[in-house]
Amino acid sequence: MQPFWAKDAKAVKRAINARAETLAEKPSFRSLLKSKRCLVPADGFFEWRVTEQGKVPYRILLKSEEVFTLAGLWDEWADKGTGEVLHTFTIITTEANDVVRPIHDRMPVILSPEAEELWLDEHEPQEDLLALLRPFKAEEMKAYPVSPLVNSPVNNVPEVLNSL
């Protein structure tokens, strides 16, 4: 995510994730939490488990293999040098559930269909919004190791999802 206060697109490290626990405190996310919440559709996400042999990528998804939504924040920002408008977003993370924890200590916030409506409701109190940002039900999720092809964006092929 490119912060609204940045002067130059190259000068700022972009935040891919925002920690649920500190959203209301961080200046870069506090104002976005009030009015720029979004849903990020996904059918899975990847995390890397550190082993003695190196990092092993895992695909994490719903057991049903259905599309789900991640809680996100969006912003737009105009590069003062070029005038280009950048549309950016960040995914909110929380502590890992029992499926993800053996792989990584954090996971994206997955919203239930009921929580999606609340997340987008402009009148929802901040305390209620923050209460939505918890680990998803582990019993509805699964994970499996995938090909190391996932480690490079040039490998945009179905084989990335193949189980090892």
C-alpha positions in Angstrom: 0.0 0.0 0.0 1.2 3.4 -0.9 0.6 5.8 2.0 -1.4 8.9 1.2 1.3 11.2 2.7 4.1 9.9 0.5 5.7 12.3 -1.9 7.3 9.8 -4.3 6.2 6.3 -5.2 9.8 5.0 -5.1 10.7 6.6 -1.8 8.3 4.5 0.4 8.3 0.9 1.3 4.8 -0.4 0.6 2.9 -2.2 3.3 1.5 -5.5 1.9 -0.1 -6.3 5.2 -1.6 -4.4 8.2 -1.6 -6.0 11.6 -5.2 -6.1 13.0 -3.9 -5.4 16.5 -2.4 -2.0 15.7 -4.8 -0.7 12.9 -6.4 1.9 15.2 -3.0 3.1 16.4 -0.9 3.4 13.2 -1.3 6.8 11.5 -1.0 5.2 8.1 -4.1 2.9 8.7 -6.2 4.7 11.3 -8.0 7.0 8.9 -8.4 4.2 6.3 -10.1 2.1 8.9 -12.8 4.8 9.2 -13.8 5.1 5.6 -11.7 3.0 3.2 -12.4 -0.6 4.0 -12.5 -3.2 1.2 -13.0 -6.9 0.5 -10.2 -8.8 -1.3 -11.5 -11.9 -3.1 -9.2 -15.0 -3.0 -9.4 -18.7 -3.4 -6.3 -19.3 -1.2 -3.1 -17.7 0.0 0.5 -18.8 0.4 2.7 -19.0 3.4 6.2 -20.4 3.8 7.2 -22.8 6.5 10.8 -22.6 7.7 12.4 -26.1 7.8 16.0 -27.3 8.2 16.0 -27.9 4.4 14.8 -24.3 3.7 11.5 -22.6 3.2 8.6 -24.7 2.0 5.6 -22.9 0.4 2.1 -23.9 1.4 -1.3 -23.1 -0.2 -3.9 -22.4 2.4 -7.6 -22.5 1.4 -11.1 -23.4 2.5 -11.9 -27.1 2.7 -14.8 -26.3 0.3 -12.3 -24.7 -2.1 -14.8 -21.8 -2.5 -13.8 -18.2 -3.0 -13.6 -16.2 0.2 -12.9 -12.6 1.1 -10.0 -11.0 3.0 -10.4 -7.9 5.1 -8.6 -5.0 3.4 -8.0 -1.3 3.4 -7.6 0.8 0.2 -6.3 4.2 -0.7 -5.5 6.3 -3.7 -2.5 8.5 -4.1 -1.3 11.0 -6.7 2.4 11.0 -7.5 3.3 14.6 -7.3 6.0 14.2 -9.9 4.1 12.5 -12.6 0.5 13.1 -11.6 -0.2 9.4 -11.9 -3.0 8.2 -9.5 -2.1 5.0 -7.8 -4.9 2.8 -6.4 -3.5 0.6 -3.6 -4.7 -1.8 -0.9 -3.4 -3.7 2.0 -4.6 -7.0 3.5 -5.2 -7.1 7.3 -3.6 -10.0 9.2 -4.2 -11.5 12.6 -2.7 -14.3 14.6 -2.7 -17.8 13.0 -5.4 -20.4 13.6 -4.6 -24.1 14.2 -4.2 -24.9 10.5 -1.9 -22.0 9.7 0.1 -21.9 13.0 2.5 -24.8 12.1 3.4 -23.0 8.9 3.4 -19.3 10.0 2.4 -17.2 13.0 0.1 -14.8 11.1 -2.7 -15.2 8.6 -4.9 -12.9 6.6 -8.3 -12.0 8.1 -10.9 -14.1 6.3 -14.4 -12.6 6.6 -17.6 -14.7 6.7 -20.4 -13.5 4.4 -22.2 -11.9 7.4 -19.0 -10.1 8.4 -18.5 -8.8 4.9 -21.6 -6.6 5.2 -20.5 -5.3 8.6 -16.9 -4.6 7.3 -18.3 -2.4 4.5 -21.0 -0.7 6.6 -19.9 3.0 6.9 -22.0 3.3 10.2 -20.4 0.3 12.0 -18.6 1.4 15.2 -14.9 0.9 15.2 -15.0 -1.5 18.1 -17.3 -3.8 16.2 -15.1 -3.6 13.1 -12.0 -4.5 15.1 -13.9 -7.4 16.6 -14.3 -9.0 13.1 -10.5 -9.2 12.8 -9.8 -12.6 14.3 -8.6 -15.9 13.0 -11.0 -17.8 10.7 -12.4 -21.2 11.9 -9.6 -23.8 11.5 -12.1 -26.6 11.0 -13.2 -25.0 7.7 -9.6 -24.7 6.3 -6.9 -26.9 4.9 -3.3 -26.5 3.8 -0.9 -28.4 1.6 2.7 -27.9 0.4 3.1 -26.6 -3.2 5.8 -26.4 -5.8 8.6 -23.9 -5.2 7.6 -22.5 -8.6 5.4 -20.2 -6.5 8.5 -18.4 -5.4 8.7 -16.4 -8.6 6.0 -14.2 -10.2 7.2 -15.2 -13.7 5.8 -18.7 -12.9 2.1 -17.8 -13.4 1.1 -21.3 -14.3 -1.4 -23.8 -12.9 1.5 -26.1 -11.8 2.2 -23.7 -9.0 -0.8 -25.1 -7.1 0.3 -28.8 -7.5 0.7 -30.6 -4.3 4.2 -31.9 -3.4 
